[in-house]
Amino acid sequence: MNHQGTKTPRGTFEEVPESTDRVAHQVVDAAYRVHTTLGPGLLEAVYEVCLAHELTKRGLKVLRQVSLPVVYDGQQLDAGFRIDLLVEHCVIVELKAIESLLPVHKAQVLAYLKLSGHRLGLLINFNVPLIKNGIVRLAL
């Protein structure tokens, strides 16, 4: 899914900021580099460490395993949600190393976007022969 813009409550489309798109492009490029180097078949944690390293080498700020609370009844509650990578405080990256992506994985990223207030997420499955077939862009 490649969403160039996102819907606003009025039904019009609002573009994802260009700066956020640039960060997403860097993440995709770094994922290609990691996948080319390591290939498929490793654990998700390995890809997470290597992708974070690759992005940091590029001068990007990367946070790993960011806790994402749920606000319920006026309270921030820890529901156990963790964002794999948050890049430049604007792009959520959810990593997988599985046979195939399912709708629940896309729903997970969309939920993280909604709960965090961020606009753009990338779902990346490294367990594919060609990484381009493992990258899904999701936007709110």
C-alpha positions in Angstrom: 0.0 0.0 0.0 1.5 3.3 -1.0 -0.5 6.2 0.5 0.7 9.5 -0.9 -1.7 11.5 1.3 -3.9 10.7 4.2 -7.6 11.4 4.9 -8.5 14.2 7.2 -11.8 14.1 9.2 -13.4 16.2 6.4 -12.6 13.6 3.8 -10.0 15.7 2.0 -6.4 14.4 1.6 -3.5 15.9 3.4 0.0 15.1 2.2 2.5 13.4 4.5 5.2 16.0 5.2 8.1 15.9 2.7 10.6 15.6 5.6 8.8 12.5 6.8 8.8 11.0 3.3 12.6 11.7 3.2 13.1 9.7 6.4 10.9 6.9 5.1 13.0 6.8 2.0 16.2 6.4 4.1 14.6 3.6 6.1 13.7 1.7 2.9 17.1 2.2 1.5 18.7 1.0 4.7 16.4 -2.0 4.8 17.6 -2.9 1.3 21.2 -2.6 2.5 20.6 -4.9 5.5 18.7 -7.4 3.5 21.3 -7.5 0.7 24.0 -8.1 3.3 22.2 -10.6 5.6 19.5 -12.1 3.4 16.4 -13.8 4.7 16.2 -16.4 7.4 17.4 -14.7 10.6 15.6 -13.6 13.7 13.7 -10.3 13.8 15.9 -9.1 16.6 19.0 -9.4 14.3 17.4 -7.3 11.6 16.3 -4.7 14.2 19.8 -4.2 15.6 21.3 -4.1 12.1 18.7 -1.7 10.7 19.1 0.6 13.7 22.8 0.6 13.2 22.5 1.3 9.5 20.1 4.2 10.1 22.4 5.6 12.9 25.4 5.5 10.5 23.3 7.7 8.2 22.9 10.3 10.9 19.3 9.5 11.8 18.0 9.4 15.3 16.7 5.9 16.1 14.8 4.8 19.2 14.4 1.0 19.7 11.5 -0.8 21.5 9.7 2.4 22.3 6.9 1.9 24.9 3.5 3.0 23.6 0.9 3.5 26.3 -2.9 3.4 25.7 -4.9 6.3 27.0 -8.1 5.0 28.5 -10.4 6.7 30.9 -8.0 9.7 31.1 -5.1 7.4 32.2 -2.0 6.4 30.3 -1.8 2.6 30.7 1.0 0.3 29.7 -0.6 -2.3 27.5 2.7 -3.9 26.5 2.9 -2.2 23.1 6.4 -1.6 21.8 7.4 0.2 18.6 10.3 -1.7 17.1 11.9 1.5 15.7 11.0 5.1 15.8 13.1 7.0 13.3 13.6 10.8 13.6 10.5 10.9 15.9 8.2 10.6 12.8 8.4 7.2 11.1 7.3 4.0 12.9 9.0 0.9 11.7 7.6 -2.5 12.6 9.9 -5.4 11.7 9.0 -9.0 10.9 10.9 -12.1 9.9 7.9 -14.3 9.0 6.7 -16.5 6.1 4.1 -13.9 5.0 2.5 -10.7 6.2 -1.1 -10.9 7.4 -3.8 -8.3 7.7 -3.2 -8.3 11.5 0.3 -7.0 11.0 -0.9 -4.0 9.0 -3.6 -3.5 11.7 -0.8 -3.5 14.3 1.0 -0.6 12.5 -2.2 1.3 12.0 -3.0 1.0 15.7 0.5 2.2 16.6 0.0 5.2 14.3 -3.3 6.0 15.9 -2.1 5.6 19.4 1.1 7.6 18.9 -0.2 10.4 16.7 2.5 9.7 14.1 1.4 9.8 10.4 3.6 7.2 8.7 4.6 3.7 9.3 6.6 1.0 7.5 6.0 -2.7 7.9 9.1 -4.6 6.8 9.3 -8.3 6.5 12.9 -9.5 6.1 12.0 -13.1 5.4 11.5 -12.6 1.7 13.7 -13.3 -1.3 13.3 -9.7 -2.5 13.0 -7.0 0.2 10.8 -4.9 -2.1 8.1 -7.5 -1.7 8.4 -7.3 2.1 7.8 -3.5 2.6 4.4 -2.0 3.2 3.9 1.8 3.7 0.9 2.7 5.9 -0.3 6.2 6.6 -3.0 7.9 8.6 
